[in-house]
Amino acid sequence: MNLLAHRLMVCLVSIQICSTSTAIKVIGQRVTFTAGEEGTLFCQLVNTSEQLTRITWQKRTPNSPKNENIFAITPDGKTENINGLGDRIEFIGNIQEYIGSVRLKNVNLADEGIYTCIFNIFPSGPFEREIPLTVHVRPVVSVNSDVIPVAGDSEVILVTCTAKAQPEAHVSWNLGALSDFVKVETTVSAEPDGLYTVKSRLIGVASRELNQQKVQCLVNHPTLKEELILDYALVIHYPPQIVYIVSVNVPTASQEFRCVADANPQPTTFTWSRVNKTLSGRVDNEKLEILLDSNNNGLYMCIASNQYGNGTATMYMHISAGSSTACWSLFSTLVIGLAIFFISKCIFTQRFSKCISQLRERPSGHVPVPDTTGNHRDSSGSVNL
């Protein structure tokens, strides 16, 4: 009896192993789609030749935790759209091979959830497989300043790189030589629409020197085949720092001058005046046209202004009676010092006479000079005839 029982047990185990290895089941696996594209939900019934009566697809989400029918296929290949997906879902399987795969087109974030593929066969009944679907959304990236920083002494947000995606994107910076002058601050927030917003900010003390400095925002995400690189030139606003006056045309009966300023944004207002005398020239915003007449001799001033401040430049013009051409000579202690240095250098190199000729033939020149306020720059010159 013991031997008979042992043989019976071996037989039962063998039957169980055989039954397990050939059990009817549905195969499928987790999938990830990118929003806006299409993807295939694959499922197949294996290890059976029983009659197929129906294939049904169901879906559930965290917001709708109960399985709901969304699509059905009959043995003759006819399909039934149950929940209104319309032509976004189509059957691409094979009834004879028990393949119930469907294609989901124009995927969106609302399609994310758990899909269940159910095969009804006779006489064994239904067999099913759950297929989790994850939807990724490509990052939408922007680099800008909500408020344009103004030069000062306090730390401010210089620029922000924003990436909105699912899952959250990885945002970093290529700062080059600016890495020692700015710091990075990054925040992540979950949005009501299911996306994540990453904001990476460059923070530092705004200055004129930072204006137009180049940085790069670097974005990485599972939906991107390669790193996304966005170039950006920092924008810093500051008042006029250097203001100077330049001649525009070759002198004839009159001479035209232009007031030029280093400022951001560029000055919108230019105020011309003649010290202690009435301004008789023709003014056109940053331009001043003066008749070459000895009555117009004097010190001229231009004040350039934007919304953050102003800067001043001065020019002295002297016209001798009977002359029809103008030349420029330097007018200020700083400029005179530069001239003495230049002449001394020429003497030292034994080319004094040649330098004198160059100075006599030198056309009008313009040198920026700091004013007494310490905030702006000034340029002075005199015209002699």
C-alpha positions as CSV (number, residue, x, y, z in Angstrom):
1,M,0.0,0.0,0.0
2,N,2.8,2.4,0.8
3,L,4.4,1.8,-2.6
4,L,1.0,2.3,-4.3
5,A,0.4,5.5,-2.4
6,H,3.9,6.8,-3.4
7,R,3.3,6.1,-7.1
8,L,-0.1,7.8,-6.9
9,M,1.5,10.9,-5.3
10,V,4.2,11.1,-8.0
11,C,1.5,10.9,-10.7
12,L,-0.5,13.7,-9.1
13,V,2.6,15.9,-8.8
14,S,3.4,15.2,-12.5
15,I,-0.1,16.1,-13.5
16,Q,0.1,19.3,-11.5
17,I,3.4,20.3,-13.0
18,C,2.1,19.6,-16.5
19,S,-1.1,21.5,-15.8
20,T,0.8,24.4,-14.5
21,S,3.2,24.6,-17.4
22,T,0.4,24.7,-19.9
23,A,-2.1,26.8,-18.0
24,I,-4.2,29.2,-20.0
25,K,-3.2,32.8,-19.4
26,V,-3.1,36.3,-20.9
27,I,0.3,37.9,-21.5
28,G,1.1,41.6,-21.6
29,Q,3.3,44.1,-19.9
30,R,3.6,47.6,-18.6
31,V,3.9,50.4,-21.2
32,T,4.9,54.1,-21.3
33,F,3.6,56.4,-24.0
34,T,4.5,60.0,-24.8
35,A,1.6,62.5,-25.0
36,G,0.6,63.5,-28.5
37,E,1.9,60.2,-30.0
38,E,0.4,56.8,-30.3
39,G,1.2,53.4,-28.7
40,T,0.1,49.8,-28.6
41,L,-1.5,48.0,-25.7
42,F,-0.5,44.4,-26.3
43,C,-2.2,41.3,-24.9
44,Q,-2.5,37.7,-26.0
45,L,-4.2,34.6,-24.7
46,V,-2.0,31.5,-24.8
47,N,-2.2,27.8,-24.2
48,T,-5.7,27.3,-25.4
49,S,-7.7,26.4,-28.6
50,E,-11.1,26.9,-27.0
51,Q,-13.7,29.0,-28.8
52,L,-13.2,32.8,-28.4
53,T,-16.5,34.6,-27.7
54,R,-15.4,38.1,-26.9
55,I,-12.4,40.4,-26.0
56,T,-13.1,43.3,-23.7
57,W,-10.9,46.2,-22.6
58,Q,-11.4,47.9,-19.3
59,K,-9.8,50.9,-17.6
60,R,-9.5,52.3,-14.1
61,T,-7.7,55.4,-12.7
62,P,-7.1,56.9,-9.3
63,N,-10.0,59.2,-9.9
64,S,-12.2,56.3,-11.2
65,P,-11.0,53.2,-9.2
66,K,-13.7,50.9,-10.6
67,N,-13.0,49.0,-13.8
68,E,-15.1,50.4,-16.7
69,N,-15.6,48.8,-20.1
70,I,-14.1,51.0,-22.9
71,F,-13.7,48.7,-25.9
72,A,-14.9,45.3,-27.2
73,I,-14.1,42.9,-30.1
74,T,-16.3,40.1,-31.3
75,P,-15.1,36.8,-32.8
76,D,-15.8,38.2,-36.3
77,G,-13.5,41.2,-35.8
78,K,-16.2,43.8,-35.2
79,T,-15.5,46.4,-32.6
80,E,-17.5,48.4,-30.2
81,N,-16.4,51.7,-28.7
82,I,-18.1,51.9,-25.3
83,N,-17.0,55.1,-23.6
84,G,-16.6,57.5,-26.5
85,L,-12.8,57.3,-27.3
86,G,-14.0,57.3,-31.0
87,D,-11.3,56.8,-33.6
88,R,-8.5,57.3,-31.0
89,I,-8.6,53.5,-30.3
90,E,-8.6,50.7,-32.8
91,F,-8.2,47.0,-32.9
92,I,-4.9,45.8,-34.4
93,G,-4.9,42.2,-33.0
94,N,-5.5,38.8,-34.6
95,I,-8.6,36.8,-33.6
96,Q,-7.2,33.5,-35.0
97,E,-4.0,33.9,-32.8
98,Y,-6.0,35.1,-29.8
99,I,-4.2,38.6,-29.9
100,G,-6.4,41.3,-28.5
101,S,-4.0,44.3,-29.0
102,V,-5.3,47.8,-29.6
103,R,-3.7,51.0,-30.7
104,L,-4.3,54.2,-28.7
105,K,-3.7,57.4,-30.8
106,N,-3.1,61.0,-29.8
107,V,-2.4,60.0,-26.3
108,N,-3.0,62.5,-23.5
109,L,-2.4,62.5,-19.8
110,A,-6.0,61.5,-19.1
111,D,-5.2,58.1,-20.8
112,E,-2.9,57.1,-17.9
113,G,-4.3,54.3,-15.8
114,I,-4.6,50.5,-15.4
115,Y,-6.0,48.8,-18.5
116,T,-7.4,45.2,-18.3
117,C,-7.5,42.9,-21.3
118,I,-10.2,40.2,-20.9
119,F,-10.6,37.1,-23.1
120,N,-13.9,35.2,-22.8
121,I,-13.6,31.6,-24.1
122,F,-15.9,28.7,-24.0
123,P,-16.1,26.6,-21.8
124,S,-13.3,27.8,-19.5
125,G,-14.6,31.3,-19.1
126,P,-12.8,34.7,-18.8
127,F,-9.0,35.2,-18.5
128,E,-7.6,38.7,-18.0
129,R,-4.4,40.7,-17.6
130,E,-3.8,44.1,-16.2
131,I,-1.6,46.4,-18.2
132,P,-0.4,49.6,-16.5
133,L,-0.1,52.6,-18.8
134,T,2.1,55.6,-17.9
135,V,2.0,58.8,-20.0
136,H,5.0,61.1,-20.2
137,V,4.6,64.7,-21.3
138,R,7.5,66.4,-23.1
139,P,8.8,69.5,-21.2
140,V,7.7,72.9,-22.2
141,V,10.7,75.1,-21.5
142,S,11.1,78.9,-21.2
143,V,14.0,81.1,-20.1
144,N,13.1,84.7,-19.1
145,S,13.0,87.3,-16.3
146,D,9.6,88.0,-14.8
147,V,11.0,91.3,-13.7
148,I,14.1,92.7,-15.4
149,P,16.8,93.2,-12.7
150,V,18.2,96.7,-12.1
151,A,21.8,97.2,-11.2
152,G,22.2,97.6,-7.4
153,D,23.8,96.1,-4.3
154,S,21.3,93.5,-3.4
155,E,20.9,89.9,-4.7
156,V,18.0,89.5,-7.1
157,I,16.7,86.9,-9.5
158,L,18.6,87.4,-12.7
159,V,16.8,84.9,-14.9
160,T,14.5,81.8,-14.5
161,C,14.5,78.6,-16.5
162,T,11.1,76.9,-16.3
163,A,10.3,73.4,-17.5
164,K,6.8,71.9,-17.2
165,A,6.5,68.2,-17.9
166,Q,5.5,64.7,-16.6
167,P,7.5,63.3,-14.9
168,E,9.5,66.3,-13.6
169,A,12.4,67.4,-15.8
170,H,16.0,67.8,-14.6
171,V,17.1,71.4,-15.1
172,S,20.7,72.7,-14.7
173,W,22.9,75.5,-16.0
174,N,26.1,76.0,-17.9
175,L,27.4,79.3,-16.4
176,G,31.0,79.4,-17.7
177,A,32.9,82.2,-16.1
178,L,29.8,83.4,-14.1
179,S,29.8,80.3,-11.9
180,D,31.6,82.3,-9.1
181,F,29.3,85.3,-9.3
182,V,25.8,83.7,-9.3
183,K,24.1,80.8,-7.4
184,V,21.3,78.4,-8.5
185,E,18.0,77.9,-6.6
186,T,15.6,75.2,-7.9
187,T,12.0,74.4,-6.9
188,V,9.5,71.7,-8.0
189,S,5.7,72.0,-7.8
190,A,2.9,69.6,-8.7
191,E,0.2,71.3,-10.9
192,P,-3.5,70.5,-10.8
193,D,-3.3,69.2,-14.4
194,G,-0.9,66.4,-13.3
195,L,2.3,68.0,-14.6
196,Y,5.3,69.1,-12.6
197,T,6.8,72.6,-12.9
198,V,10.5,72.9,-12.3
199,K,11.8,76.5,-11.8
200,S,15.6,77.0,-11.7
201,R,16.7,80.5,-10.9
202,L,20.0,82.3,-11.2
203,I,20.5,84.7,-8.3
204,G,23.2,87.3,-7.9
205,V,24.0,91.0,-7.6
206,A,22.9,92.8,-10.8
207,S,25.5,94.9,-12.4
208,R,26.4,96.6,-15.6
209,E,29.1,94.0,-16.2
210,L,26.6,91.2,-16.2
211,N,24.5,92.7,-18.9
212,Q,24.5,90.5,-22.1
213,Q,26.6,87.8,-20.4
214,K,25.8,84.4,-21.9
215,V,24.4,81.4,-20.0
216,Q,22.7,78.1,-21.0
217,C,19.8,76.3,-19.4
218,L,20.1,72.5,-19.8
219,V,17.0,70.3,-19.7
220,N,16.9,66.5,-19.5
221,H,13.8,64.3,-19.7
222,P,12.8,60.7,-20.6
223,T,10.9,62.0,-23.6
224,L,14.0,63.8,-25.1
225,K,16.5,61.9,-27.2
226,E,19.2,64.4,-26.2
227,E,19.8,67.2,-23.8
228,L,17.8,70.4,-24.6
229,I,20.1,73.5,-24.5
230,L,18.6,77.0,-24.4
231,D,21.0,80.0,-24.8
232,Y,20.2,83.2,-22.9
233,A,21.9,86.6,-22.6
234,L,21.4,88.2,-19.2
235,V,19.5,91.5,-19.4
236,I,20.4,94.1,-16.7
237,H,19.0,97.6,-16.6
238,Y,21.2,100.4,-15.4
239,P,21.3,104.3,-15.7
240,P,23.7,106.0,-18.1
241,Q,27.2,105.2,-17.0
242,I,29.4,106.8,-19.7
243,V,28.1,109.7,-21.8
244,Y,30.1,111.4,-24.5
245,I,29.7,113.7,-27.5
246,V,30.8,112.8,-31.0
247,S,30.9,114.7,-34.3
248,V,28.7,113.2,-37.0
249,N,29.5,115.0,-40.2
250,V,32.5,116.6,-42.0
251,P,32.3,120.3,-40.9
252,T,31.0,122.7,-43.6
253,A,29.0,125.7,-42.6
254,S,27.8,123.8,-39.6
255,Q,28.8,120.9,-37.4
256,E,26.5,118.2,-36.2
257,F,27.1,116.4,-32.9
258,R,25.6,113.3,-31.3
259,C,25.2,112.6,-27.6
260,V,26.0,108.9,-27.0
261,A,25.4,107.0,-23.7
262,D,26.2,103.6,-22.3
263,A,22.9,102.7,-20.7
264,N,20.2,100.0,-20.7
265,P,17.6,100.8,-21.8
266,Q,19.0,103.5,-24.1
267,P,18.2,107.0,-23.0
268,T,14.8,108.3,-24.1
269,T,15.6,112.0,-23.2
270,F,18.5,114.1,-24.3
271,T,18.8,117.7,-22.9
272,W,21.2,120.1,-24.6
273,S,22.3,123.4,-23.1
274,R,24.9,126.1,-23.5
275,V,26.5,127.1,-20.2
276,N,25.7,130.8,-19.3
277,K,24.4,131.5,-22.8
278,T,21.4,130.8,-24.9
279,L,21.5,127.6,-27.0
280,S,21.3,128.7,-30.6
281,G,21.9,125.3,-32.3
282,R,19.2,123.0,-33.8
283,V,18.3,120.1,-31.5
284,D,16.9,116.8,-32.7
285,N,16.8,114.6,-29.6
286,E,20.3,113.2,-29.3
287,K,21.6,115.4,-32.1
288,L,22.8,119.1,-32.0
289,E,23.7,121.1,-35.1
290,I,25.8,124.2,-34.6
291,L,26.6,126.9,-37.2
292,L,30.4,127.5,-37.4
293,D,30.2,131.0,-36.2
294,S,32.3,132.7,-33.5
295,N,29.1,133.8,-31.8
296,N,28.4,130.1,-31.0
297,N,31.6,129.7,-29.0
298,G,31.2,128.3,-25.5
299,L,30.7,125.2,-23.3
300,Y,27.9,122.9,-24.4
301,M,26.3,120.2,-22.2
302,C,24.3,117.1,-23.0
303,I,22.3,115.3,-20.3
304,A,21.2,111.8,-21.3
305,S,18.4,110.2,-19.2
306,N,16.5,106.9,-18.9
307,Q,14.1,105.8,-16.2
308,Y,16.9,104.9,-13.8
309,G,19.0,108.1,-13.9
310,N,21.1,110.4,-16.1
311,G,24.6,111.1,-17.2
312,T,26.3,114.2,-18.5
313,A,28.8,115.1,-21.2
314,T,30.3,118.5,-22.0
315,M,32.1,120.0,-25.0
316,Y,33.8,123.3,-25.4
317,M,33.8,124.8,-28.9
318,H,35.9,127.8,-30.0
319,I,35.7,129.2,-33.5
320,S,38.1,131.8,-34.8
321,A,36.8,134.5,-37.2
322,G,37.4,133.8,-40.9
323,S,38.0,130.0,-40.5
324,S,35.9,127.4,-42.4
325,T,37.2,124.2,-40.8
326,A,37.2,122.9,-37.3
327,C,39.7,120.8,-35.4
328,W,39.4,119.3,-31.9
329,S,41.8,119.8,-29.0
330,L,41.5,118.1,-25.6
331,F,39.9,120.0,-22.8
332,S,40.4,118.9,-19.2
333,T,43.2,118.1,-16.8
334,L,42.9,114.4,-17.6
335,V,43.1,114.9,-21.4
336,I,46.0,117.4,-21.1
337,G,47.8,114.8,-19.0
338,L,47.3,112.2,-21.7
339,A,48.6,114.6,-24.3
340,I,51.7,115.3,-22.3
341,F,52.3,111.6,-21.8
342,F,51.9,111.0,-25.6
343,I,54.4,113.8,-26.5
344,S,56.9,112.6,-23.9
345,K,56.7,109.1,-25.4
346,C,57.4,110.5,-28.8
347,I,60.4,112.5,-27.6
348,F,61.8,109.4,-25.9
349,T,61.6,107.5,-29.2
350,Q,63.2,110.4,-31.2
351,R,60.1,110.8,-33.3
352,F,58.9,114.1,-31.8
353,S,58.6,116.0,-35.1
354,K,56.5,113.2,-36.7
355,C,54.2,113.1,-33.6
356,I,53.7,116.9,-33.8
357,S,52.7,116.5,-37.4
358,Q,50.2,113.8,-36.4
359,L,48.8,116.0,-33.7
360,R,48.3,118.8,-36.2
361,E,46.6,116.5,-38.7
362,R,44.6,114.7,-36.1
363,P,40.8,114.8,-36.7
364,S,38.2,115.5,-34.0
365,G,38.5,113.1,-31.1
366,H,36.4,112.4,-28.1
367,V,37.4,111.1,-24.7
368,P,35.0,110.1,-21.8
369,V,35.8,111.9,-18.6
370,P,34.2,111.2,-15.2
371,D,32.0,114.0,-13.8
372,T,32.1,115.2,-10.2
373,T,29.1,113.2,-9.1
374,G,30.9,109.9,-9.3
375,N,27.8,108.3,-10.9
376,H,28.2,109.3,-14.5
377,R,30.9,109.9,-17.1
378,D,31.6,113.1,-19.0
379,S,33.4,114.0,-22.3
380,S,34.8,117.4,-23.0
381,G,36.3,119.0,-26.1
382,S,37.0,122.4,-27.7
383,V,36.7,123.4,-31.3
384,N,39.3,126.0,-32.5
385,L,39.2,127.7,-35.8
